[in-house]
Amino acid sequence: MYDAKTQHLVANPLQRYLLNSTTLKSYVYGPDGSLSLYVSHHNPGAAKQPNWLPAPDGPFYAVLRVYLPGDAVINGSWKRPQMQPKPRN
């Protein structure tokens, strides 16, 4: 997670700068086995915090890196998941 203005990592109270496969065991999965990751400036709450990547209060850019991609990534049939904004109340 990078601050778009400074291009530096985003300082945050969790000292978390990425979500990756080395932290899979700490994530909270849905009852159906789904995984939701939360990218926001504000902490989404204790229940969602294990899946939270803190973002700056302003523009940011996130980088998705795929290491050792399978055929679906290479041939273009795999599509990256889209970030979805939280609905406003």
C-alpha positions as a Markdown table, in Angstrom:
| # | Residue | x | y | z |
|---|---|---|---|---|
| 1 | Met | 0.0 | 0.0 | 0.0 |
| 2 | Tyr | 1.5 | 3.3 | -1.1 |
| 3 | Asp | 0.5 | 6.9 | -0.5 |
| 4 | Ala | 0.0 | 8.4 | -4.0 |
| 5 | Lys | 1.3 | 11.8 | -2.9 |
| 6 | Thr | 4.6 | 10.7 | -1.4 |
| 7 | Gln | 4.9 | 7.3 | -3.0 |
| 8 | His | 6.0 | 6.0 | 0.4 |
| 9 | Leu | 4.5 | 3.1 | 2.3 |
| 10 | Val | 1.6 | 4.1 | 4.4 |
| 11 | Ala | 2.4 | 4.5 | 8.1 |
| 12 | Asn | -0.2 | 2.9 | 10.3 |
| 13 | Pro | -0.7 | 1.6 | 13.8 |
| 14 | Leu | -0.6 | -2.1 | 12.8 |
| 15 | Gln | 2.7 | -1.6 | 10.9 |
| 16 | Arg | 1.0 | -3.6 | 8.1 |
| 17 | Tyr | 2.0 | -2.6 | 4.6 |
| 18 | Leu | 0.8 | -5.6 | 2.6 |
| 19 | Leu | -1.5 | -8.6 | 2.6 |
| 20 | Asn | 0.1 | -11.7 | 1.2 |
| 21 | Ser | 0.3 | -15.5 | 1.3 |
| 22 | Thr | 2.5 | -15.5 | 4.4 |
| 23 | Thr | -0.3 | -14.1 | 6.5 |
| 24 | Leu | -3.1 | -16.4 | 5.1 |
| 25 | Lys | -3.5 | -18.1 | 8.5 |
| 26 | Ser | -4.4 | -14.9 | 10.2 |
| 27 | Tyr | -7.2 | -13.9 | 7.9 |
| 28 | Val | -10.9 | -14.4 | 8.8 |
| 29 | Tyr | -12.8 | -16.3 | 6.2 |
| 30 | Gly | -16.6 | -16.2 | 5.5 |
| 31 | Pro | -18.8 | -19.2 | 6.3 |
| 32 | Asp | -18.7 | -20.1 | 2.6 |
| 33 | Gly | -14.9 | -20.0 | 2.6 |
| 34 | Ser | -14.8 | -16.6 | 0.9 |
| 35 | Leu | -12.1 | -14.1 | 1.7 |
| 36 | Ser | -12.8 | -10.4 | 1.9 |
| 37 | Leu | -9.9 | -7.9 | 2.3 |
| 38 | Tyr | -10.6 | -4.4 | 3.5 |
| 39 | Val | -8.6 | -1.4 | 2.3 |
| 40 | Ser | -9.5 | 1.8 | 4.1 |
| 41 | His | -8.1 | 4.6 | 6.1 |
| 42 | His | -10.4 | 3.8 | 9.0 |
| 43 | Asn | -10.2 | 0.6 | 11.0 |
| 44 | Pro | -13.2 | -1.6 | 9.9 |
| 45 | Gly | -13.6 | -3.0 | 13.5 |
| 46 | Ala | -12.1 | -5.8 | 15.5 |
| 47 | Ala | -13.9 | -8.6 | 13.5 |
| 48 | Lys | -12.5 | -7.4 | 10.2 |
| 49 | Gln | -9.2 | -6.0 | 11.4 |
| 50 | Pro | -7.2 | -9.2 | 10.5 |
| 51 | Asn | -8.2 | -8.6 | 6.8 |
| 52 | Trp | -7.5 | -4.9 | 6.9 |
| 53 | Leu | -4.9 | -3.1 | 4.9 |
| 54 | Pro | -4.6 | 0.5 | 6.2 |
| 55 | Ala | -4.7 | 3.1 | 3.5 |
| 56 | Pro | -3.9 | 6.8 | 3.7 |
| 57 | Asp | -6.6 | 9.5 | 4.1 |
| 58 | Gly | -6.4 | 10.4 | 0.5 |
| 59 | Pro | -5.2 | 9.0 | -2.8 |
| 60 | Phe | -3.3 | 5.7 | -2.8 |
| 61 | Tyr | -2.2 | 3.0 | -5.1 |
| 62 | Ala | -2.2 | -0.7 | -4.4 |
| 63 | Val | 0.1 | -3.2 | -6.2 |
| 64 | Leu | -1.0 | -6.7 | -7.0 |
| 65 | Arg | 1.9 | -9.0 | -7.6 |
| 66 | Val | 1.4 | -12.5 | -8.9 |
| 67 | Tyr | 4.5 | -14.7 | -8.4 |
| 68 | Leu | 4.8 | -18.0 | -10.3 |
| 69 | Pro | 1.6 | -17.4 | -12.3 |
| 70 | Gly | -0.3 | -20.3 | -13.6 |
| 71 | Asp | -1.6 | -20.7 | -17.2 |
| 72 | Ala | -4.8 | -18.7 | -16.5 |
| 73 | Val | -2.7 | -15.7 | -15.5 |
| 74 | Ile | -0.3 | -16.1 | -18.4 |
| 75 | Asn | -3.0 | -16.6 | -21.1 |
| 76 | Gly | -5.2 | -13.8 | -19.7 |
| 77 | Ser | -8.2 | -15.9 | -18.7 |
| 78 | Trp | -7.8 | -15.0 | -15.0 |
| 79 | Lys | -9.1 | -11.6 | -14.1 |
| 80 | Arg | -7.9 | -9.9 | -11.0 |
| 81 | Pro | -10.6 | -9.1 | -8.4 |
| 82 | Gln | -11.9 | -5.6 | -8.6 |
| 83 | Met | -11.7 | -3.3 | -5.6 |
| 84 | Gln | -15.3 | -2.3 | -4.6 |
| 85 | Pro | -16.1 | 0.8 | -2.7 |
| 86 | Lys | -18.0 | 0.5 | 0.5 |
| 87 | Pro | -21.6 | 1.6 | 0.0 |
| 88 | Arg | -22.2 | 5.0 | 1.7 |
| 89 | Asn | -24.9 | 5.2 | 4.3 |
